[in-house]
Amino acid sequence: MEANKRTKKAVSLESIVFLAVMGGITWYLASTFGMIKMINTAMNTAYSLLMETVLYIMAITTVTGGIAGLLTEFGVISLANKLLNPLMKPIYGLPGASAIGVMSTYLSDNPAILTLAEDSSYKRYFKKFQLPALTNLGTAFGMGLIVTVFVSAIPDPLGRTFVPAAIIGNLGAICGSIVSVRIMLRFTGKAYGVSAMPDLSAQDDTGMDFENIRVIRSGSIFDRMLSAALDGGQEGVKVGLSIIPGVLIICTFVLMLTNGPGEAGVYTGGAYEGVGLLPKIGDKLSFLLTPLFGFRDAAAVAVPITALGAAGAAIGLIPGMVSAGQVSYNEIAVLTAMCMCWSGYLSTHAAMMSALGYQEMTGKAIFSHTIGGLFAGISAHWLYVLYAALFH
């Protein structure tokens, strides 16, 4: 048996606990919906999300993937990296090379930073205590371009654009990333010291100077342009496919806990019906949510809760809330910041920390990023308040 394979007794206490929890949730939903209508609503909601939301998100990830491929191929990302380099040390406490991780995850998803971190020629820029913080840094910018483009393209009932709110959300995510990384560095500095260097493997060292050299495709400029766009689009399709389970499973469950009954006030088994539990919880927490995030409708709390598991699923909730008048410009800024900063960290942090070889710091990474995501939302809210005061 593999050394790192985890095992448990075939039947343990968690089997009973899991069965009790699932049974309780099913009973709660079925007692409100009715069993058959509950199942019909779950299936109809999942199908509607697949057809109306997932395919739309996949189209966006494909296009943005192609754009990202072109930006990488022709050195625009390298240029941005050069511009960001002088900022990384004073702001994040990380070497300039970490800016490459920011750009790679912003254009794709959280684990993109692992490709860099696994290369010894990249790791040599870091002290040992700095490497675990790459998980927090990469996650804070994961799916950033996709989230930004998606929320910017949501139709506004008032005819205005959500682009300024999306940009403010990006600024909020940057604020959250700084808090997350700085807290994480305090933990890792105490654990490993601030002078120790990481263990470098000669066989994994490609010898490439990541800050000054980039790999390009062969062929003419037109060939490179076509290949970069198509390869990037293909990666976008993979991202679009990878979010399907999160959107269909997590989003369906959250919607059933968020929405109310059908139009006539009765349950019909149709898509997007629910028991209205999360808004009730949100109402109880409104004394916190309103001053911190400026939410005018407690239903908005469903989005950051969903973002804990999957950013793709979380942004899939937003268009319906916009149409229903539950969220507007301030909320778009806050939700953009939190979706981007958290971007499913509860489902990726453990695997990313394991891949980096710092499993023992997983709890510290999750704690740091929880604080960072909350700060991202708070920052976006108050940045929007400032923006509204200056320009409206």
N, C-alpha and C positions, 0 to 999 in steps of 0.2 A: 504493500500500500504506500502511496506517495506520502512523503514526510509532512507535507503541508495540507493533507486531506483531513478535514474535520469530520468527526464521527460522533454519534450519540446512540443511546439505546433505542431499539426499534420503536418501543412505546415508552414515553416519558411524560413528565408532568406537563410539558408544553403542548403535548397532543391534546390533553384534556382542556387546558386553558384556551388553546386556539379554537377548539370545537365549541366551547362555551361562548367565546367572544363572537365567533361567526354566527352561532345560533341566535345570540342576542340581537345582533345587527339585523339578521334576516327576519326575526320575529318583529322587530320594531318597524321595519319597512313594510312587511307583509300585513301587519295589523292596520297600517294606514292605507296602503294601496289596495290590499287584497292580493293574494299570492299570484294569481294568473296575471293581473294587471301590472304587478311589480315586475314580473318576468318580461311581459310585453314592452313595458316602458324601458327597461334596461336594453333589450335587443333593438328597439326602434331608435333609442337615443344613440347607441353605438353605431348603428347603420347611418344615421343622419350625420353624426360627427365624421364618419369616414368619408362620406360623399361631399359634404359641404365644407368641412374644415380641414381634414387631413390632406385631401388632394390640393386644396388651395395653398396650404403651407408647403406641400411638396413642390408645387410650381414655384413658390418663392425661393425655397432652398436650392432648387435647380438653377434658377437665374442668378441668385446671389453667389452660388458656387462657381458658376462660369465667370462672373465678374471677379471673384476672389482669385481664380486661377490666372486671369489676365494681369491683375495687380501684382501677383507674386512673380509671374514670369518676366515682366518687364521692369522689375525693380522698384515699383512704387512702394511696396511693403518694406523693402530694404531702406528706402528713403525715409519712410515714416519711422522706422526703427532708429535710424541715425538721429532724427529729430528728438525722439523720446529718450535716447540714451542718457543725456545729461540730467534728466529729471528723475531717473529711477533710484539713484542712490539717496539723494536728499529726501525724496517723498516716500519711497517704499523701504529704504534700507537694503536694497538689493542691487547687484551689479547691473550695468547697462545691458548685458546680454539678456536679462529677463524681459526686456521690451519685445524681443522676438516672440516670447511666449504669449505676451499680451496680444500681439497681432495675429498669431496663429489660432488662438482660441476664439478671438472675436470673429474671425472669418469662418470658423467651423464650430467645434464643441469642446467641452472641458478636457477630454482625454488627449486632445491634439498636443498639449504641452508635454505629454509623456514621451512622445517621439523624440523631442529634443533632450529631455532629461535622462533618457536612457543612453545617450551618447557621451562618452567620456571627454571628448573634445569640447563639448558644451559645458559639462559639469565642472571643468577646471576653472571656469570663471567664478565659481561659488565657493563659499565656506560651507562646512557641513551643516551648520545650523540654518543656513539659508535655503537649502534644497527642499525641505518639507513644505516651506511656505509657497513653493511653486504650485502646489495643489490649490491653495486659497487664491493665489493670483490668477491662475488659469480659469478656475471656476467662476470667479467674479466677472469674467469677460466672455464666458462660454455662450455660444449662440447669439452674441451681441448684435451682429449684423442682421441675422434673421429676425430677431425680436424687434429691432428698430424698424426694419423695412415693413414687417407685418403690421405693427401698430400704426405706422405712418400711413399705410394704405387703407385703414379702416374708414368706411364712409361716415362722415359726421352729419347727423341730422340737421345741424345748423348751417351746413355748407362750408364750414371753415376746415382748415387742415390741422391734423394732429402732429405735424412735423416738429413744431417748437416744443411740444410736450415730450415727444420722443427724444429730442436732443437733451432736454433738461433731465429726462430719465437716465440718459447715458452719463451725464455729469453726476447724478446721484449714485449711480453704480460705481463710478470712479471713487467717490468719497467712501462708499462702503468697502471697496477693495482695499483702500489704504488702511482703514480700521482693522479689517480682517487680517491682513498681512502683518501689520505692526503688532497686533495681539499675539499672533502665532509666533513671530520672531522672539517675543519675550519668553514664551514657553520653551522654544527650541534652544534659545541662547542659554537658559538655565540648565537644560538637559545635556547639551553637547559642548557648551563653551562657545566663545565667539571667535576662536582662532583656529580650531581644528579644521583640517581640509577633508573633503570627502574621499572615500576609497575609489580610485580610478582603475578601470580595467583596460589594459593595453590593447586587448583584442577588440574592444568596442570603440576604440578611439579611431575615428575616421581621418583625423589630422586636419579637418576643415576648420578654418577660422570663420565661425558663424557670423561674426560681426562685420567682416569685410569681403566675404566671398559668397556667391549664390550660384546654385546649379541651374542651368537653363537647358531647354530642349534643343535638339539638333534640327537643322533645316533653315529655310528662309524665314524672314519675319512673318510672312503670311502663314507658313506652316506652323510656326511656333504659336501664333495667335489662335489659329484654329484648334490646335491640339490642346492648348491651355484652357480655352473656353469649354471644349467638350469634356476634357478630363475633370475640370472643376465642376461642370454640370453633373457629371456622373457621380462625383463625391456628394453633390447636393442631393441627388436622388437617394443615395445611401442614407444620408441624414434624414430625409423625408420618410423613408421606410422605417428607420430605427425609432421614430417617434410614434408610430402607429400603436404599439401596445400601450404606451403611456397615455396617449390621448383617449383611446377607446376604453381602457380599464379605469384609469384614475379619474379622467374627466367625467365619464358616465356616473361613477360613484359620487363624485363631488356634486354634480348637477342634481342628482336625486336627493342629495342632502340640502341643496340650496334652493331650488325652485319650489313653487307651490303647485296646486292641482291645475287641471285644465281650465279652459276659458270659462266654462259654466260653473266652475268651483267644484267639479267632481273629477274623480280619476277615471280616465278612459283607457289607459294603457298606451297612450300616445307618447311620442318623443318629448323629452325635456320637461316632464312632470316630476315633482319632487315633494318632499315632506317639509321643506322650509326650516330645517334645523339650524344650519349655519347662520342665517340671518338673525335668528333668535339669540344665538350665542353672541353674534356681533353686536346686537342691540345691548346686551348686558355689558359688553366691553366698549361701548361707544364713548364712555368717559375717557378712554385711552386712545381709541382709534381716531376720534375727531381731532384732538389737539396734535397728535403725533403725525398722522397721515392725511388728515383733512377729508376722510371718507364721508360722503353725505348719505350713502346707503350702505348698510351693514353687509349686504350681499357681496360687496367688493372684497371682503376678507377671504372669499373662496379662492381668489386668484393667487395670492401669495402662499396660501396653504397648499394649493396644487403645485406651485413652483418648487416646493420642497422636494417633490418627487420627479417632476418633469416640466421643464420650461415650455416645451411644445404643447403639452396639455393645458398649461396655465394660460398661454396666450390665446388658445382656442376658445376660452371662456369669454374673452373681452368683447368681441363683436356683438354677441347677444346682449351683453350688459349695456353697451353703447346704444343699441336699438331700443332697449327698454328704458333708457334714460337713467340707469342706475349709476353710471360712471360718465365723467366728462374730462376736461382738460387736466385738472389737477390729478385726478385719479389715474389718467393715462400716464402722466409723468411718474407717479409713485409706482404704479404696477410695472412700467417698463424697467425702472431701476431695480425693483425687487425680483422680477422674473429673470433679468439679466444677471444680477449679482448672485442670487441663489441658484438659478438654473439647474435644478434637480440635484443639489449637492448631497442630500441624504442618500441618494441612490448611487452616487459616483465617488464620494470621498473615500470610503473604505477601500474600494478597488484601486483608486489612484495612489493612496498612501501605501498600499501593499506593493504596487508596482514600483514605487520609488524606494521601497525597502525600509519604510519608517512606520510600520503597522502600530507600534506602541504609541505613536503620537496622533492616532486617528481621532480619539475623543477630543483632544485639544484642538485639532483642526476643525472639527464640527462645531465645537463651542465658539471658536473664534469667528467662524463664518456665519453662525447664527447672529452674533452681535453685529457683524459687518452688514448682513442683509437688512436688519432692522434699521441700522444707521443709514443705509442707502435709501430706504423709503422715506425716512424722516428728512434727510437732506433734500431729496427730490421735492417733497412737499414745500419746504421753506424756500427752496430755489424758485419754485413756481409762484409762490406768494410774492417774492421779490420781482419776478418777471411780470406778473400781472399788475403790480403796483407801478412799474416803470413804463409799461407799454399799453395799458388799457385804461 
